[in-house]
Amino acid sequence: MPLLRARVVIVIAAAFAVAALGVARLAASLATPATVDLQATVDSLSTRVVTAEWIVMDHDMSGDAPGYQMPPAMMPGMPKNGEERLAVAVTVVNTGDGTRPLRPGKEFALHAGEQGRRWTPHSDTFGELPRLAPHNTVEGTLFFDLPPAELTASAAWIEWTHGDSANRLAIPMDGVSAGPSHSHNP
């Protein structure tokens, strides 16, 4: 009977050790990388941010604008008050010989500041691209709605999470330093 108890204790201890190792690996894979790179490669997919710029939305709310002035809340798809739309162009290349899964609209997020501000894309131009064929390239634009001050007040990056890997990609700051010169307010 004592031998059986010892075996049970060993099995339980081994199970806890395996679980702890799994949790440690999961935490390490989900941890935000400390460096920001110009390009990242995961599973034969190589990606980089090409450009980033504020989009000027055509919704003049000034008193001298012609026609009926519709408030932003009545214009579907427009950024909320205090937010602007940032367009981030991204290129993904499959350098391998096999087809690779890819979900650009779900794999990319915009991060800013040490407080961990995070924005998922409002929309993108990639469409429903579930995979990328060997030796092919896809270019698309991710659109994020955010207050411009959030991006300009601290360091910002695009995070690409593909499989178990998370990579920080540098954002070319040309045209990103300030939001467009317009307002949603009447």
C-alpha positions, 0 to 999 in steps of 0.5 A: 500500500505505501508503494501505491501511495508513493506512485500516486504522489509521483504521478500527481507531482509529475502532472503538476510539473507538466502543467506548470511548464505548459503555463510557463510556455504559454505565458512566454509565448503570449508575452509582448516582445521587448524589441520593435523590428522593421520586419518579422518572419514566422513560419515562412511568412515575412511581414513589415509595415510599409506606411502609416498615415491619417485618413482625412474623412469627408464629413465637414461639420462646420457651420459654413459647409453646404447641405444638411450637416449630419452628426457623426453618430448618424454616419455608419463607419465614421470614427467616434468623436475624438477619434481619427482613422489611421491607415497602416499599409502592411506587406506579407510574403510567403517565402516558403514552399508550402501554403501558410495560414494567414488572417491579417484582420485578426493577427495585427493590432496597434499598440501604444504606450507603456499602459498597454493601449491596444486597438484592433483594426476597424477594417482592412483591405485584405478581405477574407484571406485564410492562407497565402500560397507559396512564394506569393505576396499580399499587400493590404491596409489596416484601419484603426480608429483612435485619438491621435494624441494616444499615438503621438504621446508615446511609443507605438508599434504594430503587433503581429501575432501569428501562431505562438509568436508575437512580434512588434513591428515599427511604424514609419512615423511619416504622416503619423505625428499628428491627426488630420486637421478636421473635427467631428464637432459641429 
